[in-house]
Amino acid sequence: QVQLVESGGGLVQAGGSLRLSCAASGSIGSINVMGWHRQAPGKQRELVAASTNGGSTNYADPVKGRFTISRDNAKKTLFLQMNSLKPEDTAVYYCNLGIRWPYQKDYWGQGTQVTVSS
C-alpha cells in the first residue's frame, strides 16, 4: 500500500521561501508522475508542478520562475522549493503520485498548509 507523507508547510512572510517534501512508501511503479497540487479556500484544487521519473517537469503559469520541483527517485521523495512567495500562494498543498505502469492508480497525501502573510 502506497502512503504519501508531506512536510515543510508553515507561515511565511511575502517574499520568503519554503521547501515542501513528500515521502512515498511502498511500490511506486516503474513509470510514474509525482506532483504538487494546491487548494485555496473556496477554490478548486489546481496543479502547481509535476515531475515524471523520466525527468520531465511542468509548472503552472503562476509559479513559473519562483517554484522548483525536484525528486530523489532512490529515496522516493518529492520536493517543492518555493521562493518569492506571495499571499495568493496561500493554500493547502497536496502531494500526488500517479502510477502509470505496471498499472494505473493515483494516490494523495494528507496535505500541508502554506500561509503567506502580506
N, C-alpha and C positions, 0 to 999 in steps of 0.2 A: 504494500500500500504506500502510495506516494504522499508525503507531507511536505508542505512549504511553510517555513517559519521566517517571517520578516523581522527586521530590527533596524534601528537607526533613526526613526522619526523623532520629532520633537518640536520645540518652539524656537524660532529664529527670527531675527530682525530682517527687514527687507535689505537685500544686497548681500546677505550672508550665504553660508553653504551648509549642506547636509549630505551625508552619504548613507544611502539605504543598502541593506543587504538582505538577501533571500537565500536561505539554505534549504536545499532539497534533500530528502531522504527517500530511499527506495530506488527502484529501477526507473530511469527517466527516458528510456528508449534510445534507439540508435540515431533517429532523426527527430529533432525537437526544436521548438522555439520557446524561448522564455522572454517574458516581458513585464513591464510595469504599466499598470492602469491606475487611474485615479478617479475619485468620485467626490465632488464638492456637494455641500448641502443643496438640495433642490435640483440637482443636475444629474444627467446620465453619466454612467461610468464611461471613461474615454481612455483610449490608448495613449500612453506617454512615449514609450520607446520599447523596441523589441530587438531580440538578438537570436539568431539561429546558431546551432552548434557547428554549422559550416562557416561561420564568421560574418554573415550578413547582419546589418543593423538598419533600423529605420527609426525615425523620430517624428513626433507630431510637430507641426509648424511652430506652435507657441514656445516650444522648449529647445528648438534647434539653436546651437551655439552656446547654450547655457548648461544643458544636461548631457551627461555622457554615460551610456550603458556599457557594461563590460561583464565578463563572466569568466569564472575559473572552472573549466569543464572537469578537471580532475577532482575538484572538491565539490562539484555540483552546486556552485554558488553563483548567484547573480548580484550585480551591484548597480547602483544608480548614483552617480555623483551629480549633485545639483548645486550649481553656482548661480550667483546673481539672482537669488530668489526674490520673487515678487509676491505681494499679498494674494494675487489671483492664483498662485500655485497652492494655496491652502486647500487641502483635501485629505481624504483617506487614500493612501497609496496601497495598491494590491499587487502582489506578485502572481504571475500566471505562468503555468507550464502547459504547453501544448505538445503532447506526444504525437508524432506523425508516422512513425514506423518503429516497431512492427504492428502497432495498432494505433487507433486514433482516440485520444481522450484528453480532456482538459482538466486541470486542477487549479485551485485558487488558494492563496494564503489568507490569513485572517485579517490582514490589513494593518497599516501603521499610520498614525495621524501625523501629518505635517502641517504646522501652523506658522504662517509668515506674518509678522506684525509690521505695520507701516510706521 
